[in-house]
Amino acid sequence: MVELRDLLLEIGTEELPPRALKSMAQALGRDLAARLDARGLTHGPAQIFATPRRLATLVPDVPEAQADREVERRGPAVAAAFDAQGAPTKAALGFARSCGVEVEQLEQADTDKGRQLVFRTTEVGEQTVSLLPAMVQDVIARLPVPRRMRWSDLDVEFARPVHWLVLLYGNDLVATEALGVASGRMTRGHRFHKPEAIRLDSAAEYATALYGSGHVVADFDARREMIRSQVEDAAASLGGRAAMDADLLDEATALVEWPVAITGSFDRDFLRLPDAVLMAPMKGHQRYFPVFAADGSLLPHFITISNIESSNADSVREGNERVLRPRLADAAFFFDADLKRSLDELQAGLEDVVFQDKLGSVAHKAERVSKLAGVVAIAMGLGPEAVKMARRAGALSKCDLLTHMVGEFPELQGVMGREYAARAGEPEAVAAALGEGYMPRFAGDAIPVSAGGRALAIADKLDTLVGIFGIGEKPTGEKDPFALRRSALGALRIVIEGELPLDLRKLLESAVQGYGERLSAPDVAAEVYDFMLERLRAYFADQGISSEVFMAVLARNPTRPLDFARRVDAVHAFYQMPEAASLAAANKRIQNILRQVDGAVPDTVNEELFKANAEWDLAAKLVGIKPRVQALLKAADYKAALAALAGLRESVDGFFDEVKVMDEDAAVKNNRLAMLASIHELFIETADISRLQA
């Protein structure tokens, strides 16, 4: 019986970059498991561990050796392996030599290529411990380290200096070396509470030993849940609730090994400032959790996560309050200084800020976005006043780039634009649009709510896409310095999830016109359109939509993303129906038949030319269903239209079983072609469902 053991790999370091910690740990577990798979070593699900001073993974139930496997090699044909006297030829001798045996030890077998010489043997699996060093070194070398560094006089690179390496297989130490450190069975506990080394007798005891002897919660998710719970309790004790977005929670988790929530306060006078101004230094600089009252107003309190269980919590609290005070004072100074400059002054300053060398200044971009936002607003069906507001928002959309607050906190782009516009007396519609102009900012972020915000966000993203593509700087591989993939997906999400009936191709052409003669690449609108369609494919794939469904709709080339999405939804639902496979095959057959026809197919069906019952049956079904389907298609209710068309399955199957379409009688043949063409036209209005067979 094969023995199964747990495999532990731990890399001990100086404090790792918090924003990269989780992704590095996930890659460590995922890649080690993948290499075990590649070597034919089964295992349980990898568990990851990550703290500021360590990356680790525990892979359970790894067998002690690869399974033995039967190997078969095929050689020359028997006819070519022996001469007329039965002596082996050079071909047979060479094959035997390559297998390390004599010709007499080879077998003969009938194969798909005739009778051949065959060599069969059992390949004994290698021991796991002999395979691990190379696998581990490869995994470590390929970790997604954001910025590598060197230390001491070593010729190695990693995110931070490495101090220890643990590689255990069950109870056994696996000897290897990586990142300038030899593997051992000694890990280390909390830097302050338990700084001494901790011996690990087995891989399985890793997390328990660190928790009990090392004062370390090694499991990232468990530590994250501890922080969430502690912050919630601390906020409740202050009479409020904490603002806990996922990124802040992850970053706080990455900064500590033993989390302890500490509450603190700041001067109430700072509450005169907008919430965003206060939250930026709390979250961005200090990784504090702001606290809100039940009515949504910000309270003069915060919660921080300490990495030590201090006997003097008041001292820790006072230290954090002392650090935050000048941060808030700076934010207040920046905000007050920004208010002294008018929007017109800021707008004029954009002339001196370069958007891109070949595309002009940020002022030029704001001017283009203003015009394009108006085009989008009109296409959305907005009235003259709303269109005017969208254009005004576009003109002001980049002003906050010159403010002190955005200079210090770039993530406040748009947020401060809204704040300053509102205080400058701009209409609420303009201020709201400015606050939403960069949305969605990241995967999973909400789309703009206001009509003006949607028009501005779409215009800004399309202008960037067209401009960068137009100078030949489109994304290549993983490189996307202008975040064009995010812009494309963001624009598509706004149109689809906001249910906007916009024609993407026409908007891209309007964006191209905005650049005048600046763009050098040919047919930019078409290139960006194709690029966005690929983002659309990924968007649907994330929702579990198959590539076949996407391609079936793409064949119709609907240029309105909302219409595209409705078709995809309809075809996806149709694809799940039992009638789908048969009707998809029938549609492919119909297309092939119609493709072979010379000349036009008649528009009408003549019942007097029917010869078979199957013709009458299919014609009757068509007469009954066609008006209803046409009405549904006119209303763009593609899902109901395809569901109705599914009712043709039995009649279509019967028709092809009983009827020869290409009859010798030309009139009969053309009549049958007319009926098939009528069916094809009803289906093709939504999508080319013949592609569902792929």
FITISE-396849 format. One record per residue (C-alpha): x, y, z. Coordinates in steps of 0.05 Angstrom, whole numbers, plus 32768, in hexadecimal, padded with zeros to 4 digits. Each point is the difference from the previous one (the first is absolute). Layout:
! residues N
XYZ...
END
This chain:
! residues 694
800080008000801B80447FED800F802D803B7FE380477FFE8022803980247FF6804B80078031802F7FDD80148043801F802680387FDF800E80418026802A803C7FEC8014802C803B801080497FF08004804780177FBD80247FFD7FE17FF47FBB7FDA80357FD87FB97FFD801B7FDB800B7FBF80247FC67FDE7FFF7FD0803A7FBE7FDC7FF2800D7FF77FB580467FE6800D7FE67FCD80327FC97FEA7FD180337FF77FC8802D7FD7802E7FC87FCF80107FE37FFE7FBA80437FF67FDD801A7FCB802F7FC07FD97FF8800580077FB480467FE47FFF7FEB7FC5802A7FC87FF47FCE803180057FC6802A7FCA80217FC57FD2800A7FFE8009804B7FB98004801B7FF1802B803C7FCA802480287FEF804A7FF9803B802D80107FF9802D803D802380437FFF801F80278039801980487FFD801880318034802E803D7FFA803C7FD2800C7FED7FC07FDC7FE17FE07FC37FED7FB780087FD57FC97FE47FEB7FBC801B7FEC7FCC7FCC7FE07FC2802180007FB77FEB803B80007FD080157FB87FEF80487FEB8010800D7FEF7FB77FE380077FBB7FD57FC67FEA80217FCD7FD37FE780067FB97FFF7FD47FC38027801C7FC67FF67FEB7FB8802C80157FC67FF07FEF7FB880367FEF7FCE80037FF07FB67FCD7FD77FDC800D7FB5800580077FFC7FB4803980328003801F7FE3803F80157FBD7FE2801C7FEC7FBD7FEB7FC57FD480297FD0802A7FE080198041803F802480177FF780448023800C803D7FD48025803F80157FBD801E80117FF17FC9803280468000801D7FFF804B80097FBD8000802280157FC880308041802680107FD9803F80107FD57FD88030803C7FDF80217FEC7FB97FEE800D7FCA7FCC7FD27FF77FC47FE87FBE801C7FE48025803D7FD3802C7FD57FB77FEE7FF57FD480037FC27FBC802180037FC880147FD27FF8804C80017FD980357FD9803D80017FD180037FB57FF6802C7FCD8022803B8021802380397FF0802F7FEF8016804680298009803F7FDA7FFC8042801D800C80457FED80198045801D80438013800B8002804B7FE9804180208034802E801F8000800E804B7FDE80418013803A8019802A802E7FFC7FC47FD080297FD67FF1803780338040802A7FFF7FFC80117FB77FB5800C80048007802F803C803980277FE17FD7800A7FC07FC2801680278028803380288023801B7FC37FBD800D7FDE7FDB802280397FDF80427FEA802E802E80287FEE80497FF18047801A8009803C7FD4800D803B8015802A80457FE58013801F7FFE804480437FF1802080327FE67FCC7FD07FCA7FE67FF27FF87FB67FB57FF4800D7FC3802D7FFB7FBD800080257FCC8032801A802580058043803E7FDF80207FF37FB6800F80167FE580447FE57FB980027FE27FC97FD57FD77FC580187FF27FC47FD37FE17FC480237FE17FC27FE37FD97FE0803880327FFB803A803D80027FD1802A803C7FEE800C80077FB58045801C7FF5800680377FCC801680487FF87FDB803C7FE58009804C800480447FF680227FE37FD8803A80047FB5800F7FBF7FDE80137FF47FED80497FC87FF0803080068040802A7FCD80377FF77FFA803F80297FC9801E802A7FE78048800A803880337FFA7FF0801D80457FD87FCD802780257FC07FEC803F80127FD980227FBE800D80047FC87FCD7FCA7FC98002800F7FB97FEC7FCE7FDE7FD37FFF7FB480077FCD7FF77FC87FDF80277FC97FBA7FF5801D801080268041801480417FDC7FC5802D800E7FF47FE48046804980088014800380487FE87FBF8011802480127FDF8042804B80098004800B803A7FD17FC78030800E7FF180017FB57FBE7FF67FDB801E7FE67FC07FC07FF47FD87FF180407FDA7FB57FF57FFB7FFB7FEE804A8026803E80137FD5802A7FD27FC17FE68021801D800F8045800D80487FEB7FBB80087FE27FDF7FE7803F802C802A802E7FF4803F7FD67FB57FF5800180017FF8804C802C803C80097FD3802B7FD47FC37FEA8026802280148042800780467FE27FB780027FED800C7FF97FB580137FD27FC780437FFB7FDD800E800C7FB680207FBE7FEC800D7FFA7FB680217FC07FE9804380207FEB8009802380437FEF7FC0802580327FD97FD680368033800B7FF58003804B80037FB48002804280017FDA8020802F80337FF97FD6803F800C7FBA801A7FD7800680407FC880337FF67FE6802C80387FCD80367FF2800E804480217FCF803A7FFF801580487FFA7FE380467FF8801080417FDC7FEC8049800A7FB7800D7FF0801480407FDD80187FD67FC57FB87FE97FF47FF580427FDB80267FDF7FC67FDE7FD27FCE80017FB68014802C7FEF7FC480368031801780027FE080457FFC7FB87FE9803880077FCD8039800880337FDE7FD080317FFB7FC87FCD803680117FCE80398015802F7FEF7FDE80427FD47FC47FED7FCE801580357FB67FED7FFD7FD3803E80037FC17FFC802B7FBB80197FEC7FC2800F80287FBD7FDF7FF17FEB803D7FD6803D7FF87FD38028803A801D804A7FF7800F80117FFB804A8041801C801D801B7FBA800C80297FCC7FDC80167FB8800B80467FE77FF3801C7FBA8001803D7FF7802C80327FC87FF6800D7FF9804B7FD67FEF803C8018803B802A7FFB8004804B7FF6804B7FF77FCA80077FCB7FF7804A80118048800E7FEB7FF37FDD7FBD7FC080287FF780228042800F80387FF07FD07FD07FF47FC77FD9803F801080418028800180137FE57FBB7FBB800E7FE17FFB804880198033801F7FD07FE57FD67FC77FBA801E8009801E8045800980247FF97FBD7FC07FE87FDF7FDB803C801D8036802E7FE57FFD7FE17FBB7FB480057FFE7FFE80488017803780137FCE7FDA7FDE7FC77FC180288010802780417FF480077FEF7FB67FC480047FD17FED7FCA7FD08010802F7FC680468009801B80097FB580077FE37FF57FBB803180317FE1803A7FDC80227FF07FC07FDB8020801E7FC180447FF480217FF37FB7801280107FCC7FCB7FCD7FC97FF5802D7FDB7FCE8038801D7FD67FDD7FF07FBE7FBA8010801980098044801E7FF0801C80457FCD7FED80347FDB803F7FEC7FF87FE37FBA7FE77FBF801E7FCD8025802B7FE780257FC37FF87FBF7FD97FDE7FDD803A7FD0803B80077FE97FFB7FB87FFD7FB480027FD9800080417FCC802B7FDD7FFD7FCE7FC67FF67FC780317FCB802680277FD9800E7FC080057FB67FEC7FE67FEF80467FC280297FF0800D803680337FE180457FF9802580417FED800D80158048801C7FBB8014802C80017FC1801A8044801480107FE7804680257FC37FE4802B802E7FD4800F802E803B80157FC4802A802E7FE97FC8802180457FFD800D7FFF804B80107FB58005804B8008800680048040802A800B7FDB804180417FE17FE58021804380117FE680028048802C7FF3803C7FD07FCA801A80037FD67FC0804B800C7FFB80077FE080467FC97FCD7FF77FF87FEC7FB67FC77FD180137FD5803D800E7FFC80147FB67FB8800F7FF17FEE7FFF804A80218043800B7FE780197FBD7FB97FF680198010802280428021803D7FE37FCB80087FC97FC87FFE803380238034802C800C802B7FC27FB580027FF37FFE7FD27FC47FBD7FDD7FF47FF47FC080277FFD7FD87FBF804680187FEE801D7FF180447FE07FBB8002801C7FF07FBB8046801580157FFD7FD2803C7FEE7FC57FD3802B800F7FC380357FCC80117FD07FC8801280057FC5800080468008801C800F7FB680097FE27FBB7FF67FBF7FFB80277FF9804B800A7FBC801F7FF57FEF80257FBF7FEB804980017FB9800D80187FF280447FE17FF380087FB5803680367FFC80317FD480247FF37FC77FCF8009802D7FC48041801E801C801D7FBC80147FF27FE17FBC801C803D7FDB80408002802A800D7FB67FF67FF27FFF7FB5802B803E7FF5803B7FDE80237FF67FBF7FDA7FFC80227FBC803B802E800E80317FCC80187FEC7FCE7FCA800580397FCD804A800A800E800F7FB67FFE80087FF5804B7FCD7FC9800A800B7FCD8038802F7FC67FF180027FC1802B7FFB80148049801780477FF47FC780328003801D8041801C7FC380297FEF7FD07FCC801F7FDB7FFB7FBD7FE27FBC80117FE2801D803F7FE6803C7FD97FE07FD47FCB7FDE7FD380327FEA803B80297FDE80227FC57FDE7FBE7FEC7FE87FF580477FE1804580037FDB7FF67FBF7FE77FBA80107FF28004804A7FE580477FF87FD37FE67FC8801580377FCF7FEC7FF57FB78042801C7FE580217FED7FBE80497FF38013801A80047FB97FE180457FF4801B801B804380467FE87FEE7FFC80237FBD7FEB80408025803C7FF7802F802F7FF97FC47FE480407FE2801080258040804B7FF57FF5800080207FBB80437FF17FDD80257FE9803E7FF67FB57FF7802F7FDA7FD27FE57FB980037FCE7FEC7FC97FB77FEE800F8008800D804B7FB57FF9800F7FFE7FBA7FE3803F7FEB80267FE6801A80437FBC7FE17FF280207FBB7FF68029800A803F7FC2801180287FDC7FC37FE480387FD5801D7FF4802180447FB67FF27FF680107FB77FF480267FFF80437FC7802480227FCE7FCA7FEB80327FC8800F8003801880487FB57FF6800380067FB87FE87FED800E7FB780217FD07FCF802A80177FC67FD07FDD7FD07FC7802D8018802B803F7FF980157FEC7FBA7FB97FF17FEB7FEB804780128040801F7FE57FEF7FE37FBC7FC680327FFD8030803980147FD08029802B80238042800E7FD78012803D801E7FDE803D7FBD7FFE80247FE07FDE7FC5803C7FD17FFC7FF67FED80497FB67FF37FF7800F7FD27FC680367FDC80277FCF7FF6803A7FCC7FE47FD080307FD17FDC801D7FE880427FBA7FEE80197FF07FDF7FBD80417FD880047FE87FDF80407FBF7FE77FDF7FFC7FB87FE87FEC80187FBA803F802A7FF7802F7FCB7FE47FCF7FE67FCC7FEC80467FE9804980177FFE80117FC57FD37FC3800E7FD5801380497FF880467FED7FEB7FE27FD07FCD7FD180367FE7803980317FF880297FCE7FD97FC47FF17FD27FF1804A7FF48049800E7FF27FFE7FD07FC67FC480217FDF800C80287FC07FD2803B7FFA7FCB801C802E7FD57FD4802D7FB4800E7FFB7FE2802C80367FC07FD980077FED7FB7800B7FCC7FE07FD17FD87FCA80257FE97FE27FBD80477FE77FF480037FD78041800A7FB67FF6800E7FE680467FDB800580438040801B801F7FFB803D7FD37FB8800E801680147FF78049803B80307FFD7FD980337FD77FC77FFF80338031800A80398021803A7FDC7FBD80227FF07FED7FFC804980428016801D801C80337FCF7FD5803D8012800C7FF6804A804B7FF87FF88004803D7FD27FDC802A8035802F7FE78036803D80107FD67FE580467FF17FFB800A804B80477FE480087FE57FC9802D80337FCE7FE47FF87FCE80397FB57FF87FF4800B7FFD7FB580327FC780047FD57FDC80337FC680037FCE802D7FE87FC780147FC4802A7FBA7FE77FF280157FF27FB880307FC880137FD37FC47FF27FE5801C7FBF804680127FE7801B7FBC80127FC57FDF7FDD800A802B7FC380497FEB7FF77FEF7FB7800F7FCA7FFC7FCA800F80357FCC803580067FCB800B804B7FFB802480007FBE7FC77FDF7FDA80067FF37FB57FC3802C7FF5801B804780027FBF801E80197FFC7FCE803A8049800C80117FF8804B80017FC27FFB802B80257FD68033803A80317FFE7FD08039800E7FE77FDD803E80477FF3801A801380487FF17FC58018802880177FD6803C804880197FF97FE980497FFE7FDA7FF88041803B7FE280258037802C7FE27FDE803F801880197FEF804680407FD97FF480207FCB7FD47FED7FC5802B80227FD07FD08040801380257FE57FE0803F80177FBD7FE580498013800A
END
